Amino acid sequence: MEALSECCRREAGRSLARARDVATCDGCGRLLLGWGDPEEQAKTRAELERHGTPFAEGRVGALYVTSKERAG
């Protein structure tokens, strides 16, 4: 796991308004997932790790944000 990139952090601040919102970063194209509860984010983290999917996390305002490559 890594920290959110600056472009993902900016996009999350603009596009994620509440828990369970989803957005795409205009800067890098990654999928952004917003969580209101750190336990929900932890469940997502466990699944991403189980599948070997690289991701980044951080807090933006009141939301816990997960960023990952979009499925191609």
C-alpha positions in Angstrom: 0.0 0.0 0.0 1.2 3.5 -0.7 -0.1 7.0 0.0 -2.5 8.7 -2.3 -0.9 10.7 -5.1 -1.5 14.4 -5.2 -3.7 14.2 -8.3 -5.9 11.5 -6.6 -6.1 13.6 -3.4 -7.2 16.7 -5.4 -9.8 14.7 -7.4 -11.1 13.0 -4.2 -11.6 16.4 -2.7 -13.6 17.6 -5.7 -15.5 14.4 -6.6 -16.2 12.3 -3.5 -18.9 13.9 -1.3 -20.0 11.1 0.9 -19.3 7.5 1.8 -19.5 4.9 -1.0 -19.0 7.6 -3.7 -16.9 6.5 -6.6 -14.9 8.7 -9.0 -12.1 8.5 -11.6 -9.0 10.6 -11.2 -8.7 13.0 -14.2 -4.9 13.1 -13.6 -4.0 9.5 -13.7 -7.2 7.6 -14.5 -7.3 5.6 -11.2 -10.6 4.6 -9.6 -11.3 6.4 -6.3 -13.5 4.9 -3.7 -14.7 6.9 -0.7 -15.4 5.3 2.7 -17.0 6.9 5.8 -16.0 4.1 8.1 -12.4 2.9 8.4 -13.6 -0.7 8.9 -15.3 -0.7 5.4 -12.0 0.6 3.9 -10.2 -2.2 5.8 -12.5 -4.8 4.1 -11.6 -3.4 0.7 -7.9 -3.3 1.6 -8.1 -7.0 2.5 -9.7 -7.9 -0.8 -7.3 -5.9 -2.8 -4.3 -7.5 -1.0 -5.9 -11.0 -1.4 -6.0 -10.4 -5.2 -2.6 -8.8 -5.3 -4.0 -5.5 -6.6 -1.8 -2.5 -6.0 -3.6 0.4 -4.3 -3.1 3.6 -2.4 -5.0 5.0 0.6 -5.4 8.3 2.4 -7.8 10.5 4.2 -9.4 13.5 2.4 -11.6 15.5 4.6 -14.0 13.2 6.5 -13.5 10.4 3.9 -11.1 7.5 3.9 -10.1 7.1 0.2 -8.8 4.1 -1.7 -7.2 4.5 -5.1 -6.6 1.6 -7.5 -6.0 1.0 -11.2 -9.2 0.7 -13.2 -10.0 -2.8 -14.6 -9.1 -2.8 -18.2 
